[in-house]
């Protein structure tokens, strides 16, 4: 009897260590693009449409995530890996498709799309319940902490779409406004990603072609461009905000997504009036994915590292890597890195901040890393039905 109790206690401790969590479902959503690939030399090739998918992944068991649904929805690698998200109550997932795919002579090409898919996560399996039209080439999106407001950065029309989500348990999503970031006819600013502060009163949107991040004001469902932009670095592509609302983090890709030159993460002090860039942290060549731990203390930049480039390029490497950033007050330091698969795009923390999930495009899988102190250790992987290009959960 005593030995049985000891064994049971050890099993319970083991489950806590490996990441068992409460029984309520906790989802990640992965967008998988089957229209783009690379040949043996690493050269990009275009393939016919019709095989893309969106995977719904349950991460209640942190190290052994399970796919609970695959939906045949178009997705594209041409956009930041933040074109989708799960609401805080884990009831719906929202997925933007930035490019439609059309025939172009003997090949295929992308043209701006305007589709937004709403997926019901309470059914078994999850199902598509609504398709909306938003701005042109909807890319990075964000859901506020209250779970009732969505902002979408539209890359092809200098705008941000504003949508509402109905009451506490509602699955109704409505487009209620569009915020212009430039006058009609002006050159494209390439608004690629957006993040909302925890108090829901402000947002940051990257204007990649302008090398700036714009500050938006939020009052209920009224979103206003303040006209204030911060020069964060060359081609800011992705943005996140720390859970205490004190810092914004922005990945700067430089003139090429991956070109052999080191790039940075800009640190924005959101407590200053107006907010401003206070530091630059070198992370490597071609940061794209970016995630902030909901538990605080850490962020992670996913660095392409030339892994999606032609093999003849001097900066080609076989692996992308995660750059782990330690956040101490307003000081951000690059403290560790861990290799992942080639051409890795999407990255997300678990809600407890103890695990990272990485979507490896070329390998077509999801890798699980455990965070212990400043050490990242591979602890699991999941084969996906396609090639992941974006990944988010119910936390930024």
KANORRA-V836687 format. One record per pair of residues at least 24 apart in sequence whose ideal C-beta (glycine too) atoms are under 6 Angstrom apart, sorted by the first residue. I is the first residue (numbers start at 1). J is the second residue. D is the distance in Angstrom with one decimal. If there is no record, write none. Layout:
i & j & d
I & J & D
I & J & D
This chain:
i & j & d
18 & 63 & 5.3
19 & 62 & 2.9
19 & 63 & 5.5
21 & 60 & 5.1
25 & 58 & 5.5
25 & 90 & 5.7
26 & 59 & 5.3
26 & 60 & 5.6
26 & 351 & 5.9
27 & 56 & 5.8
27 & 86 & 5.1
27 & 90 & 5.5
27 & 121 & 5.8
28 & 57 & 4.4
28 & 59 & 5.7
28 & 348 & 5.8
28 & 393 & 4.7
29 & 56 & 5.9
29 & 84 & 5.1
29 & 86 & 5.8
29 & 93 & 4.5
30 & 55 & 4.4
30 & 359 & 5.8
30 & 388 & 4.7
30 & 391 & 5.1
31 & 75 & 3.6
31 & 84 & 5.6
31 & 389 & 5.5
31 & 390 & 4.0
32 & 386 & 3.0
32 & 387 & 5.7
32 & 388 & 5.5
33 & 75 & 5.2
33 & 76 & 5.4
33 & 77 & 4.7
33 & 387 & 5.9
33 & 389 & 4.6
34 & 386 & 5.2
35 & 101 & 5.4
36 & 77 & 5.1
41 & 310 & 6.0
41 & 311 & 5.6
42 & 310 & 4.2
42 & 311 & 4.3
43 & 310 & 5.5
46 & 107 & 5.1
46 & 108 & 4.4
49 & 101 & 4.0
53 & 385 & 5.6
53 & 386 & 5.1
54 & 95 & 5.5
55 & 384 & 5.8
56 & 126 & 4.7
62 & 350 & 5.7
62 & 355 & 4.8
63 & 368 & 5.6
63 & 379 & 4.8
63 & 380 & 4.1
64 & 380 & 5.9
65 & 382 & 5.2
69 & 125 & 3.7
69 & 126 & 4.0
70 & 385 & 5.3
71 & 128 & 5.8
73 & 117 & 5.4
77 & 389 & 4.1
78 & 110 & 5.5
79 & 139 & 4.1
80 & 139 & 5.7
80 & 140 & 4.7
80 & 192 & 5.2
80 & 193 & 4.8
80 & 237 & 5.9
80 & 238 & 5.1
81 & 289 & 5.0
81 & 345 & 4.5
81 & 346 & 4.1
81 & 390 & 4.1
82 & 140 & 4.3
82 & 193 & 5.5
83 & 139 & 5.5
83 & 390 & 5.2
84 & 390 & 5.5
84 & 392 & 5.3
85 & 141 & 6.0
85 & 143 & 5.1
85 & 392 & 4.5
86 & 393 & 5.4
86 & 394 & 4.2
87 & 143 & 5.8
87 & 147 & 4.8
88 & 147 & 4.3
88 & 394 & 5.3
89 & 147 & 5.8
90 & 121 & 6.0
90 & 394 & 5.5
91 & 121 & 5.8
91 & 122 & 5.6
92 & 118 & 5.8
92 & 121 & 5.9
92 & 171 & 5.1
93 & 119 & 4.3
93 & 121 & 5.9
94 & 118 & 5.8
96 & 138 & 3.8
96 & 141 & 5.7
96 & 152 & 5.9
98 & 137 & 4.7
98 & 138 & 5.8
98 & 139 & 5.0
112 & 136 & 4.4
112 & 137 & 4.0
112 & 156 & 4.0
118 & 173 & 5.0
120 & 171 & 5.9
132 & 175 & 6.0
134 & 161 & 4.2
134 & 175 & 5.9
135 & 159 & 4.8
135 & 161 & 4.8
139 & 192 & 5.2
140 & 192 & 5.6
140 & 193 & 3.1
140 & 194 & 5.3
142 & 194 & 5.0
142 & 195 & 5.3
142 & 196 & 4.8
144 & 196 & 4.7
144 & 200 & 4.5
145 & 198 & 5.4
146 & 200 & 5.9
151 & 194 & 4.8
151 & 203 & 5.8
153 & 191 & 4.2
153 & 192 & 5.8
153 & 193 & 5.7
153 & 194 & 4.5
153 & 205 & 5.4
155 & 190 & 5.4
155 & 191 & 5.9
155 & 192 & 5.7
158 & 182 & 4.1
158 & 189 & 5.2
160 & 205 & 6.0
162 & 223 & 5.0
164 & 221 & 5.8
176 & 221 & 5.5
179 & 223 & 5.1
179 & 225 & 5.8
181 & 225 & 5.9
192 & 237 & 5.6
193 & 238 & 4.8
193 & 239 & 5.1
195 & 239 & 4.7
195 & 240 & 5.3
195 & 241 & 4.7
197 & 241 & 5.6
197 & 245 & 5.0
198 & 245 & 4.5
204 & 239 & 5.1
204 & 248 & 5.2
206 & 236 & 4.5
206 & 239 & 5.2
208 & 235 & 5.0
208 & 236 & 6.0
208 & 237 & 5.7
213 & 250 & 5.7
228 & 274 & 5.5
230 & 277 & 5.6
232 & 266 & 3.9
232 & 277 & 5.6
233 & 264 & 5.7
233 & 266 & 5.2
238 & 290 & 4.3
240 & 290 & 5.2
240 & 292 & 4.5
240 & 396 & 5.3
242 & 292 & 5.6
243 & 294 & 5.5
243 & 296 & 5.3
246 & 270 & 5.9
246 & 271 & 5.5
249 & 299 & 5.6
251 & 287 & 4.0
251 & 290 & 5.1
251 & 301 & 5.7
257 & 286 & 5.1
258 & 285 & 5.4
258 & 286 & 3.3
258 & 304 & 4.3
258 & 306 & 4.8
258 & 309 & 5.5
260 & 315 & 3.1
263 & 287 & 5.5
265 & 301 & 5.6
267 & 332 & 5.1
281 & 332 & 5.3
281 & 334 & 5.5
283 & 323 & 4.1
283 & 334 & 5.9
284 & 323 & 6.0
289 & 345 & 6.0
289 & 346 & 5.8
289 & 347 & 3.8
291 & 347 & 4.7
291 & 348 & 5.5
291 & 349 & 5.2
292 & 396 & 5.8
293 & 349 & 5.0
293 & 353 & 3.8
294 & 351 & 5.8
294 & 353 & 5.6
294 & 395 & 4.1
295 & 353 & 3.0
297 & 327 & 5.7
299 & 325 & 4.4
300 & 324 & 5.6
300 & 347 & 6.0
300 & 356 & 5.9
302 & 344 & 5.5
302 & 347 & 4.4
307 & 342 & 4.1
307 & 343 & 5.2
308 & 343 & 3.8
320 & 344 & 3.9
335 & 374 & 4.5
336 & 374 & 4.8
338 & 376 & 3.9
340 & 367 & 5.7
345 & 389 & 4.8
346 & 388 & 5.6
346 & 390 & 4.8
346 & 391 & 2.7
348 & 391 & 5.1
348 & 392 & 5.7
348 & 393 & 4.9
351 & 395 & 5.6
359 & 388 & 3.1
359 & 391 & 4.6
361 & 387 & 4.9
